[in-house]
């Protein structure tokens, strides 16, 4: 199972099958020492964004389990990246 694309994909083109764009609904926090295969951002940076509330995320774990899987909402992550890009352009 490709954990980078957990969940449903979205149709961003109003149902037009010829120009359908598939994107993940959720992105899994990469394993330690690895980077996100969508954004290239490292685990520690993404975890910091989650801790600071800059991106939306959920943790999936079974009742009583110590460990789970952290998922970041794709739209929230892309919005953060877009915002940072705009701010950097303004500062330049």
N, C-alpha and C positions, 0 to 999 in steps of 0.2 A: 504494500500500500504506500503510495506517495504521500508522506505526511505533510508536505508543503502545500498540498491542495485539499486538505481535509474539508469536508462540507460540500455544499452545493456550489456550482459555478453560476455566475450571473450572466444574463443576456443583456448587454448594454446597448442593443440596437433595436429595441422595441419588438423583438421576436423575428426580425429579418434573418432567416437562416443563412443567407448568402454572405452576410457580413458580420456574423456572430463572433463576438470576442469572449473567449473563456478566460476567467480569472478566478483565483481562489477566493472563497469567502473568509477563510482563516489561514494564517501562516504560523507554522510551528516554530517556537523558539528553538534555534539550532542547539546541537549538543556542544558541550564545552570544547573550546578550541576551533570551532567551525563557524562559518558565516552563513547568513541567509542566502539561499539559492535564488531568491527573487531580487533582493536589494543589494546584496553583498555586505550588509552591515553585520558586525560581529555580535555574538551572544551577549557580551557584557554591555554593549551600547544599547541593544534592544531591551535588555532587562532593566537598565536604568530608565529608559523611556516608560516602561511599564510601572516601575516603582514611583516615578514622578507624576504618573497619571497623564502623560502626554499622548499615549495611545490606548485604545480600548483592548482589553484582554480578558480571557477567562482561564481558569485552571480546571482541567478534567482529572478527577481522581476518584477512585472507589472509596466508599465509606470506610474509614479506619486506616486507609493507606497513607503512608508518610510521603510518598512521591506521586506525582501526577504529570500531566502534559500541559504546558502553558501554550495557549493559542492567542495570537494577536489578530485583531480584525484588520483585514487587508485595507479596507477603505480608510480606516483611521491612520494606518501606517503611511499610506500614500498621501493623505492630507497633510500629515506632519512633514513629510519630505518636500512636498510642494510649498508649504509655508516657509520652510527653512530656505528653499531656493529663492523665493521672493524676497525674504529678508536680506539674504546675501547680495542680491542684485541692488537693493536699495542702499546698502552699505558701501558698495563699490564706487 
